[in-house]
Amino acid sequence: MDTSKRKIIFSHEEIQKEVQRLGQEIHKDYLGEKLLVISLLKGSFIFAADLIRAIEGDVQIEFMTTSSYGHGEASTGEVKIVTDLSVDIQGRHVLVVDDIVDSGLTMSVILKHLQEANPASLKSCVLLDKPERRIVKILPDYCGFVIPDLFIVGYGLNYGDYFRNVPYIFSFIQDEEA
């Protein structure tokens, strides 16, 4: 794949505007409550960092590492919890943050896993939703953008462990698209 030709899908400014909107919505829903945000690594760390700064109030962040993609463009179909939480979430308001939900497998497995720890509430937030790829019935509680079935990179999303640092979201342009 030629990684030099790019089509910007969402600019840095568009992403930041949407992150602010999400932060305000989450703030309203958890007004007066302490919120535990769980960022699913590695993909969501940039989105989660911007999101927690957009949420007013008492916010704590923790991390879980999951794996279902390896180094390819499609999910392997098997979700692994590589690093679990090191805090007790019983009785707490928990928001799981991920960069994208497509097949729904990762979010479904994580929510089921966390529900077993008896949180006071458990919701999900994703920057990107790709419903055309869904194989598990799941709808994020908070969602930035709904996108078609397109391979995207940037703003935390990687291709071969690269491009996470790009401040916008893009797709690679194939020669026939140029």
Secondary structure, 3 states (H helix, E strand, C coil): CCCCCEEEEECHHHHHHHHHHHHHHHHHHCCCCCEEEEEEECCCHHHHHHHHHHCCCCEEEEEEEEECCCCCCCCCCCCEEEECCCCCCCCCEEEEEEEEECCCHHHHHHHHHHHCCCCCEEEEEEEEECHHHCCCCCCCCEEEEECCCCCCEECCECECCECCCCCCEEEECCHHHC
